Amino acid sequence: MAIKQLLFTSLLATSLTVNGAESFVVQDIKIEGLQRVALGAALLKIPVRVGDTVGSQDVSEIIRALYSSSNYENVEVLRDGNVLVVRVQERPTIASISFSGNKAIQEEQLQQNLDASGVRVGEALDRTALSNIEKGLEDFYYSVGKYNATVKAVVTPLPRNRSDLKFVFTEGVSAKIQQINFIGNKVYSDAELLSRFNLNVDVAWWNFLADDKYQKQVLAGDIEALTSYYLDRGYLKFKVDSTQVAISPDKKGVYITLGLDEGEQYTVNDVQFRGELIGKEEEFKNMNPFEKGDVYNGSSVTGLEEGVKRVLGEAGYAYPNVRTIPEFDDEKKEVNLVVSVEAGSRIYVRDIRYTGNNLTKDEVLRREMRQMEGSWLNSKAIETSKARLNRLGFFETVDVQTVRVPGTDDQVDLVYNVKEANSGSINFGVGYGTESGVSFQVGLQQDNFLGSGDRVGVSAMMNDYQKNVSFDYRDPYWNLDGVSLGGKVFYNEFEASEAGIIDYTNTSYGTSLTWGFPFDELNFFEFGVGYTHNTIGNVPEYVQADKFVRSIGQEDEDELNINDFDVSITWTRNNLNRGYFPTAGNHQRASYKITVPGSDAQYFKAQYDVRQYVPLTKKHEFTLLMRGRLGYGNGYGQTDGNDNLFPFYENYYAGGFTSLRGFGSNSVGPRAVYEGSTFNNPTHESVTDDSVGGNAVALASLELIVPTPFASDEVRSQIRTSLFMDAASVWDTEFDYREQDLIGNDLYYDYSDPTNFRASYGAALQWISPMGPLVFSVAKPIKSYEGDDEEFFTFTIGRTF
């Protein structure tokens, strides 16, 4: 309204000028009221020069030209003799912009909207733009059901023709859906149709996907879902004739009425393919999901079209047009489907470029490519290349764009844009347990050393129970065929009693060498050889360990000196959609290690780990993670007539963040059992709460990954929140269980029974921080045994799931 009044005043001034005098020759031009705008800039905008003859039409053009510059709030054109006088009032400069009362819209989004409208600090204040912004923001609130919302732009004048601009929001509450009505539905009931809606009335507390607050966009999505529901059941001519949204007088309730025309159900008579079939007609026909007489299904048709596009895309036809044309026989209620194929031009890849890899070298990315430069564009190869980059674990996100080459119609460039993650980590952990107290561990690993893609790990760890120095290295592309080469050297001192295990010491050192061989895009095999020396001091005398000591013939020694040479094979299958925080796919790993005959301890050890991610929503906000582990080891052969047994220092354990949250590290499993006069007990066998582990383990975990509350979209790729339930069982297949009277009998049970499991539940938060992955978890046991070390809170750096 204000701008119309100003324009009227300007036109009125023009009218007075014209009526007051005839046309005249301009001898001079004066501009009054300039403050911010330079005189020269203002004169350049005026379409009149000294010496020109000025009439009423010219005056109108002057006013129009000055207003178009967006610098002035008011313009008057006057005549003083033969002098043309232009009197202006400049628009004030925006000194600051602030927001108040906005909760549904973040300030960053508001600022982007203002920038797009040219409203920013330092620019002239355009009141017309402010009115449009106010209306646009109110329209947004109306679209999400907040009909009481208002947005006002408050302008506060300041000295030197400046103004503060403040947007005041009154958001109100979202209108709730009072009723959703359907008119015209005969085949399906209202209840059946409503079950397909996200918008609903009286939403149950457990239905977190539904909403009882009106949102225009959600309603549009529900109508689309309703249409798909009918199309999937053969109603090709279904349509929503009308959509009426009525608002209650207090603007707090919404009544929705949809008028439906269901039409008739059609069956498929025939499916034909026409157009540019590039010799793939038989392959297309094999994709046909319909038999004669099948009820039409819209999702199946869409799947067929996508399948045709996929085949064309893999053959280099990057921009095909595939559409299905129905030909109706209304008498028989049948439809013939004609799949029209326009393949277009075959596209070739000119160049592949990478952006965002500030640390990682181009060659590390290029060697993962399955799409080659100079060959035709293959959509499958492009996606495979993207998946391989994701699985490296070096990047938070990987995106690929197809860019047409200017001046050509058959060439494109591929641009892979990556966002690098912190591929190095400081393995620093802090834990607190009800019995173990506070524990620490420190280490360092770099999975992408100097951007080369090589893994280098240096660990110098010291805590209450362990001193460790190790160095490991792995080159994933030792040769051009993708064969990897890696090795490790280590020295370790282990004090078992401080780790919640039976009291003994183990000083070990060794080395290993591994070669890896890719089998295909998903499967990888690794072969290794290694040597380990173990010096066991304070040799434990509990029953399970004593059997092993006797089996290797060192029962009379004060300490055990064991030299083992081993060979191993590992199979890995990685089908995860990305390296960090995957949301779909699975990761499987199976390993088998056996010491060679002649080693002091002859044993084997096998383990299988699996992670399966199942997205529960289309955008993967909710994902179900299922984890499992099975492990088993035992001795083989004989030494001096004795059967070889599994070494007690190689036993499996459970408890802690990586296996069973809610329990102290290594605290779950069989306990130490002593015979006869040992352990200060001359007459009875005894059992203690010292954990000794077992030669078999089974772990399972069910984890629901949920959106992190209060996290913005920018940081959600770096933070993961989940609710979990863990279960674990560790047992000793060689344990001889007998009912007997033991000291500490409350700790004694059948350690050979795998059904004696522990379980816990809790919540976890993972964050990819600048210093590496950070993990916080709280957990509470729901099934435990006497002597278990419960651990409510853990904090770890360097490990994620």
Residue pairs with C-beta under 8 A, 6 or more apart in sequence:
2 127
3 127
3 128
6 73
6 74
7 67
9 74
9 76
10 63
10 67
10 74
10 75
10 76
10 77
11 60
11 63
13 76
13 77
13 78
14 56
14 59
14 60
14 63
14 77
17 56
17 59
17 77
17 78
17 79
18 55
18 56
18 59
20 79
21 79
23 53
23 54
23 55
23 56
24 53
24 54
24 79
24 82
25 51
25 52
25 53
25 54
25 82
26 48
26 49
26 50
26 51
26 52
26 53
26 54
26 82
26 83
26 84
27 50
27 81
27 82
27 83
28 50
28 82
28 83
28 84
29 43
29 46
29 48
29 49
29 50
29 83
29 84
29 86
30 80
30 83
30 84
30 85
30 86
31 39
31 42
31 43
31 86
31 87
31 88
32 85
32 86
32 87
32 88
33 87
33 88
33 89
33 90
34 42
34 88
34 90
35 90
35 160
35 161
36 71
36 90
36 93
36 124
36 161
37 71
37 90
42 66
42 86
42 88
45 65
45 66
45 68
45 69
46 62
46 65
46 66
46 86
47 58
47 61
47 62
47 65
48 54
48 58
48 61
48 62
48 84
52 58
54 84
59 77
62 75
62 77
62 86
63 75
63 77
66 72
66 75
66 86
66 88
67 75
70 91
70 118
70 124
70 126
71 90
71 91
71 124
72 88
72 89
72 90
72 91
73 89
73 90
73 91
73 127
74 88
74 89
75 86
75 87
75 88
75 89
76 86
76 87
76 88
77 84
77 85
77 86
77 87
78 84
78 85
78 86
78 87
79 85
90 124
90 161
91 124
91 125
91 126
91 127
92 124
92 125
92 155
92 157
92 158
92 161
92 162
92 163
93 122
93 123
93 124
93 125
93 161
93 162
93 163
94 119
94 120
94 121
94 122
94 123
94 124
94 125
94 162
94 163
94 165
95 121
95 158
95 162
95 163
95 164
96 121
96 164
96 165
97 111
97 114
97 119
97 120
97 121
97 165
97 166
97 167
98 164
98 165
98 166
98 167
99 107
99 110
99 166
99 167
99 169
100 166
100 167
100 168
100 169
101 168
101 169
101 170
101 171
102 110
102 167
102 169
102 171
103 169
103 171
104 141
104 144
104 146
104 171
105 137
105 140
105 169
106 712
110 167
113 133
113 136
113 137
114 120
114 133
117 129
117 132
117 133
118 126
118 129
119 125
119 126
119 129
119 130
119 133
119 165
125 155
125 163
125 165
127 155
130 153
130 155
130 165
133 151
133 153
133 167
134 151
134 152
134 153
137 151
137 167
137 169
138 149
138 150
138 151
141 147
141 149
141 151
141 171
141 172
142 149
142 216
143 215
143 216
143 217
144 174
144 213
144 214
144 215
144 216
144 217
145 174
145 175
145 176
145 213
145 214
145 215
145 216
145 254
146 171
146 172
146 173
146 174
146 175
147 172
147 175
147 247
147 251
148 170
148 172
148 173
148 251
148 252
149 169
149 170
149 171
149 172
150 169
150 170
151 167
151 168
151 169
151 170
152 167
152 168
153 165
153 166
153 167
153 168
154 165
154 166
154 167
154 168
155 163
155 164
155 165
156 163
156 164
156 165
156 166
157 163
158 164
172 251
173 252
174 213
174 214
174 215
175 213
175 214
175 247
175 248
175 251
175 252
175 253
175 254
176 212
176 213
176 214
176 252
176 253
176 254
177 199
177 200
177 201
177 212
177 213
177 214
177 253
177 254
177 255
177 256
178 201
178 248
178 253
178 254
178 255
179 201
179 255
179 256
180 194
180 197
180 199
180 200
180 201
180 256
180 257
180 258
181 190
181 255
181 256
181 257
181 258
182 190
182 193
182 257
182 258
182 260
183 257
183 258
183 259
183 260
184 241
184 259
184 260
184 261
184 262
185 193
185 260
185 262
186 262
187 235
187 262
187 265
193 226
193 229
194 200
194 201
196 222
196 225
196 226
196 229
197 210
197 222
197 225
197 226
198 209
198 210
198 211
198 218
198 221
198 222
198 225
199 210
199 211
199 212
199 214
199 215
199 218
199 219
199 222
199 256
200 207
200 210
200 211
200 212
201 212
202 212
203 210
203 211
203 212
204 210
209 617
211 218
214 245
214 254
214 256
219 243
219 245
219 256
223 240
223 243
223 258
226 240
226 258
227 238
227 239
227 240
228 298
228 299
230 238
230 262
231 238
231 296
231 297
231 298
231 299
232 297
232 298
232 299
232 300
233 265
233 295
233 297
234 265
234 266
234 267
234 295
234 296
234 297
235 262
235 263
235 264
235 265
235 266
236 263
236 266
236 296
236 298
236 326
236 328
236 335
237 261
237 263
237 264
238 260
238 261
238 262
238 263
239 260
239 261
239 263
240 258
240 259
240 260
240 261
241 259
241 260
241 261
242 257
242 258
242 259
243 256
243 257
243 258
243 259
244 256
244 257
244 258
244 259
245 254
245 255
245 256
246 254
246 255
246 256
246 257
247 253
247 254
247 255
248 254
248 255
264 330
264 333
265 295
265 296
265 333
266 295
266 296
266 328
266 333
266 334
266 335
267 293
267 294
267 295
267 296
267 333
267 334
267 335
268 290
268 291
268 292
268 293
268 294
268 295
268 296
268 334
268 335
268 336
268 337
269 292
269 293
269 329
269 332
269 334
269 335
269 336
270 292
270 336
270 337
271 285
271 288
271 290
271 336
271 337
271 339
272 336
272 337
272 338
272 339
273 281
273 284
273 285
273 308
273 338
273 339
273 341
274 338
274 339
274 340
274 341
275 340
275 341
275 342
275 343
276 341
276 342
276 343
276 344
277 284
277 341
277 343
278 312
278 315
278 317
278 343
280 311
280 312
280 315
283 311
284 307
284 308
284 311
284 339
284 341
287 304
287 307
287 308
288 304
289 297
289 300
289 303
289 304
290 296
290 297
290 300
290 337
296 335
301 324
301 337
304 324
304 339
305 322
305 323
305 324
305 339
308 320
308 322
308 339
308 341
309 320
309 322
310 379
310 380
312 320
312 322
312 341
312 343
313 320
313 377
313 378
313 379
313 380
314 378
314 379
314 380
314 381
315 346
315 376
315 378
316 346
316 347
316 348
316 376
316 377
316 378
317 343
317 344
317 345
317 346
317 347
318 344
318 347
318 377
318 379
318 402
318 412
319 344
319 345
319 347
320 341
320 342
320 343
320 344
321 340
321 341
321 342
321 344
322 339
322 340
322 341
322 342
323 339
323 340
324 337
324 338
324 339
324 340
325 337
325 338
325 339
325 340
326 335
326 336
326 337
326 338
327 335
327 336
327 337
327 338
328 334
328 335
329 335
329 336
345 409
345 410
346 376
346 410
347 376
347 377
347 410
347 411
347 412
348 374
348 375
348 376
348 377
348 410
348 411
348 412
349 371
349 372
349 373
349 374
349 375
349 376
349 377
349 411
349 412
349 413
349 414
350 373
350 374
350 405
350 411
350 412
350 413
351 373
351 413
351 414
352 366
352 369
352 371
352 373
352 413
352 414
352 415
352 416
353 413
353 414
353 415
353 416
354 362
354 365
354 366
354 415
354 416
354 417
354 418
355 415
355 416
355 417
355 418
356 417
356 418
356 419
356 420
357 364
357 365
357 418
357 420
357 451
358 420
359 420
359 448
359 450
359 451
360 394
360 418
360 420
360 448
360 451
360 453
361 451
361 452
361 453
364 392
364 394
364 448
364 451
364 452
364 453
365 389
365 416
365 418
367 453
367 477
368 385
368 388
368 389
368 392
369 385
369 388
370 378
370 381
370 384
370 385
370 388
370 521
371 377
371 378
371 381
371 382
371 384
371 385
371 414
372 381
377 402
377 412
382 400
382 402
382 414
384 521
385 400
385 416
386 398
386 400
386 416
387 577
388 521
389 395
389 398
389 416
389 418
390 398
390 576
390 577
390 578
390 579
391 574
391 576
391 578
391 579
392 448
392 453
392 579
393 421
393 423
393 447
393 579
393 580
394 418
394 420
394 421
394 423
394 447
394 448
394 453
394 579
395 418
395 419
395 420
395 421
395 578
395 579
395 580
396 419
396 420
396 421
396 580
396 717
396 718
396 768
397 418
397 419
397 578
397 717
398 416
398 417
398 418
398 419
398 578
399 416
399 417
399 418
400 414
400 415
400 416
400 417
401 414
401 415
401 417
402 412
402 413
402 414
403 412
403 413
403 414
403 415
404 411
404 412
405 411
405 412
405 413
421 579
421 580
421 768
422 768
422 769
422 770
422 771
422 772
423 446
423 447
423 448
424 444
424 445
424 446
424 447
424 448
424 772
425 444
425 445
425 771
425 772
425 773
425 797
425 798
426 442
426 443
426 444
426 771
426 772
426 797
426 798
427 441
427 442
427 443
427 444
427 445
427 459
427 461
427 772
427 797
427 798
427 799
428 440
428 441
428 442
428 443
428 797
428 798
429 439
429 440
429 441
429 657
429 794
429 795
429 796
429 797
429 798
430 438
430 439
430 440
430 794
430 795
430 796
431 438
431 439
431 656
431 657
431 664
431 665
431 791
431 793
431 794
431 795
431 796
432 438
432 791
432 792
432 793
432 794
433 439
433 664
433 789
433 790
433 791
434 664
434 789
434 790
434 791
434 792
435 664
435 789
435 790
436 500
436 664
436 665
436 667
436 789
436 791
439 463
439 464
439 665
440 463
441 461
441 463
441 466
442 460
442 461
442 462
443 457
443 458
443 459
443 460
443 461
443 798
444 457
444 458
444 459
445 455
445 456
445 457
445 458
445 459
445 798
446 455
446 456
446 457
447 455
448 454
448 455
449 455
449 456
453 476
453 477
454 473
454 474
454 475
454 476
455 472
455 473
455 474
455 476
455 486
456 472
456 473
457 470
457 471
457 472
457 473
458 470
458 471
459 468
459 469
459 470
459 471
460 468
460 469
461 467
461 468
461 469
462 468
464 495
464 498
464 499
465 494
465 495
465 496
465 497
465 498
465 499
466 492
466 493
466 494
466 495
466 499
467 492
467 493
468 490
468 491
468 492
468 493
469 490
469 491
469 492
470 488
470 489
470 490
470 491
470 492
471 488
471 489
471 490
472 486
472 487
472 488
472 489
473 486
473 487
473 488
474 484
474 485
474 486
474 487
474 514
475 484
475 485
475 486
476 482
476 484
476 516
477 483
477 484
478 484
478 485
478 515
481 518
482 517
482 518
483 515
483 516
483 517
483 518
484 514
484 515
484 516
484 526
485 513
485 514
485 515
485 516
486 513
486 514
486 516
487 511
487 512
487 513
487 514
488 511
488 512
489 510
489 511
490 508
490 509
490 510
490 511
491 508
491 509
492 506
492 507
492 508
492 509
493 505
493 506
493 507
494 505
494 506
494 507
494 508
495 505
496 502
496 503
496 504
496 505
496 506
497 503
497 504
497 690
499 665
499 666
500 655
500 664
500 665
500 666
500 667
500 691
500 789
501 653
501 666
501 690
501 691
501 692
501 693
502 540
502 542
502 545
502 672
502 688
502 690
502 691
502 692
503 538
503 540
503 690
504 536
504 537
504 538
504 539
504 540
504 545
504 649
505 536
505 537
505 538
506 534
506 535
506 536
506 537
506 649
507 534
507 535
507 537
508 532
508 533
508 534
508 535
509 532
509 533
510 530
510 531
510 532
510 533
511 530
511 531
512 528
512 529
512 530
512 531
513 528
513 529
513 530
514 526
514 527
514 528
514 568
515 526
515 527
515 528
516 524
516 525
516 526
516 527
517 524
517 525
517 526
517 527
518 524
519 525
522 573
522 574
522 575
523 571
523 572
523 573
524 571
524 572
524 573
524 574
525 569
525 570
525 571
525 572
526 568
526 569
526 570
526 571
526 572
527 567
527 568
527 569
527 570
528 567
528 568
528 569
528 570
529 565
529 566
529 567
529 568
530 565
530 566
530 567
530 568
531 563
531 564
531 565
531 566
532 563
532 564
532 566
533 561
533 562
533 563
533 564
534 560
534 561
534 562
534 564
534 647
534 649
535 559
535 560
535 561
535 562
536 559
536 560
536 561
536 562
536 649
537 558
537 559
538 559
539 545
539 549
539 557
539 558
539 559
539 560
540 546
540 648
540 672
540 692
541 674
541 678
541 679
542 672
542 673
542 674
542 690
542 692
543 672
543 673
543 674
543 675
544 648
544 670
544 672
544 673
544 692
544 732
544 734
544 735
545 648
545 692
546 555
546 675
547 645
547 734
548 645
548 646
548 647
548 648
549 555
549 560
550 642
551 635
551 639
551 642
551 643
551 644
551 645
552 560
552 562
552 600
552 601
552 639
552 644
553 639
553 640
553 642
554 560
554 561
561 600
562 600
562 601
562 647
563 599
563 600
564 595
564 599
564 600
564 601
565 595
565 596
565 598
565 599
566 593
566 594
566 595
566 596
566 599
567 593
567 594
567 596
568 591
568 592
568 593
568 594
569 591
569 592
570 589
570 590
570 591
570 592
571 588
571 589
571 590
571 591
572 587
572 588
572 589
573 586
573 587
573 588
573 589
574 585
574 587
575 585
575 586
575 587
576 582
576 584
576 585
576 586
576 587
576 611
576 613
577 583
577 584
577 585
577 613
580 768
580 800
581 717
581 720
581 766
581 768
581 800
582 613
583 613
583 615
583 620
583 623
583 705
584 613
584 614
584 615
584 620
584 623
585 613
586 610
586 611
586 612
586 613
587 609
587 610
587 611
588 608
588 609
588 610
588 611
589 608
589 609
589 610
590 606
590 607
590 608
590 609
591 606
591 607
591 608
592 604
592 605
592 606
593 604
593 605
593 606
594 603
594 604
594 605
594 636
595 601
595 602
595 603
595 604
597 637
601 635
601 644
601 647
602 635
602 636
602 637
602 639
602 644
603 633
603 634
603 635
603 636
603 644
603 645
603 646
603 647
603 650
604 633
604 634
604 636
605 631
605 632
605 633
605 646
605 650
606 631
606 632
606 633
607 629
607 630
607 631
607 632
608 629
608 630
608 631
609 627
609 628
609 629
610 626
610 627
610 628
610 629
611 625
611 626
611 627
611 801
612 625
612 626
612 627
613 623
613 624
613 625
614 623
614 624
614 625
614 626
615 622
615 623
615 624
616 622
616 623
616 624
621 706
621 707
622 704
622 705
622 706
622 707
623 704
623 705
624 702
624 703
624 704
624 705
625 701
625 702
625 703
625 704
625 705
625 722
625 801
626 700
626 701
626 702
626 703
627 699
627 700
627 701
627 703
627 801
628 698
628 699
628 700
628 701
629 659
629 697
629 698
629 699
629 700
630 697
630 698
631 652
631 696
631 697
631 698
632 695
632 696
632 697
632 733
633 646
633 650
633 652
633 695
633 696
634 645
634 646
634 695
634 733
634 734
635 643
635 644
635 645
635 646
636 644
637 643
637 644
638 644
645 734
646 695
646 734
648 692
648 693
651 669
651 692
651 693
651 694
651 695
652 669
652 693
652 694
652 695
652 696
652 697
652 730
653 659
653 665
653 666
653 667
653 668
653 669
653 691
653 693
653 697
653 730
654 660
654 663
654 666
654 668
654 669
654 697
654 699
654 728
654 729
654 730
654 758
655 663
655 664
655 665
655 666
655 667
655 668
655 728
655 788
655 789
655 791
656 663
656 664
656 665
656 666
656 791
656 794
657 775
657 777
657 794
657 796
657 799
658 799
659 699
659 726
659 728
660 668
660 699
660 726
660 727
660 728
660 758
660 760
661 724
661 726
661 760
661 762
661 764
661 777
661 779
661 791
661 794
662 726
662 760
662 761
662 762
662 779
662 780
662 781
662 790
662 791
662 792
663 758
663 760
663 781
663 784
663 788
663 789
663 790
663 791
664 788
664 789
664 790
664 791
665 791
666 691
666 693
667 691
667 787
667 788
667 789
668 691
668 728
668 730
668 758
668 788
669 691
669 692
669 693
669 694
669 730
669 731
669 751
670 691
670 692
670 693
670 694
670 730
670 731
670 732
670 735
670 751
671 687
671 688
671 689
671 690
671 691
671 692
671 744
671 747
671 748
671 751
671 787
672 687
672 688
672 690
672 691
672 692
673 685
673 686
673 687
673 742
673 748
674 681
674 685
674 686
674 687
674 688
675 685
676 682
676 685
677 683
678 686
679 686
679 688
681 743
684 741
684 742
684 743
685 740
685 742
685 743
686 742
686 743
686 744
687 742
687 743
687 744
687 745
687 747
687 748
688 744
688 747
689 744
689 747
689 786
689 787
693 730
693 732
694 730
694 731
694 732
694 733
694 735
694 751
695 732
695 733
695 734
696 730
696 731
696 732
696 733
696 754
697 728
697 729
697 730
697 731
698 728
698 729
698 754
698 757
699 726
699 727
699 728
699 729
700 726
700 727
700 728
701 724
701 725
701 726
701 727
702 724
702 725
703 722
703 723
703 724
703 725
703 764
703 801
704 722
704 723
704 724
705 720
705 721
705 722
706 721
706 722
706 723
707 716
707 721
708 716
708 719
708 720
708 721
708 765
709 721
711 719
718 767
718 768
719 765
719 766
719 767
719 768
720 765
720 766
720 767
720 800
721 763
721 764
721 765
721 766
722 763
722 764
722 766
723 761
723 762
723 763
724 761
724 762
724 763
724 764
724 779
725 759
725 760
725 761
726 759
726 760
726 761
726 779
727 757
727 758
727 759
727 760
727 783
728 757
728 758
728 759
729 754
729 755
729 756
729 757
729 758
731 751
731 752
731 753
731 754
731 756
732 751
732 752
733 752
734 752
735 750
735 751
735 752
736 752
737 749
737 750
737 751
737 752
737 753
742 748
746 786
747 785
747 786
747 787
749 756
749 785
750 756
756 785
757 783
758 781
758 783
758 784
758 785
758 788
759 781
759 782
759 783
760 779
760 780
760 781
760 782
761 779
761 780
761 782
762 777
762 778
762 779
762 780
763 777
763 778
763 779
764 775
764 776
764 777
764 778
765 775
765 776
765 777
766 773
766 774
766 775
766 776
766 800
766 801
767 773
767 774
767 775
768 800
769 797
771 797
772 797
772 798
773 797
773 798
773 799
773 800
774 795
774 796
774 797
775 794
775 795
775 796
775 797
775 799
775 800
776 793
776 794
776 795
777 793
777 794
778 792
778 793
779 791
779 792
779 794
780 792
781 788
781 790
784 790
